[in-house]
């Protein structure tokens, strides 16, 4: 996963080189971007934020995330690559 903080909006921007591209409005200060990432991913895949764990990359833009209570096919179905993006506001 590749995260860009301080973006214009929170969104999932598809995949590049095998990594999910994520844009977050939150700045990378005091864990704000990580918290926004957890909320956005949880909402996008239908999980509570407590089921989304950043396992590597807390201080960097490249992250590895564990989603508890789901599987890869379910996540891929929720994050349909044909969708333009998945926004926090659901539009």
Phi, psi and omega in degrees: 000138179238120186252136174243107178280170180057036177275173180289335180204163174275124180198156171261124189253018179097202186234144174216128179053038177080006181242138175287130179266128183233133175247135182230138176291328186295146176280159180277054184236130176052036175078007182298317180292321178296319179296317178296321178299313180300315180294315181297312180295317179303312180296318183295325182255005176077034179237152174290154179305331180293344180266001180249120182233129175276114185263341178207138175097028181304327183255004183236178179277332177271127185226154170241130186237139176255128176252112184270131176096016177212178178227170185300313180300322179294318179294315179299322178295321179289326181259059183304121181295345179281344177286145179295311175193167177242112184260157179300325183278000175080006179280000000 
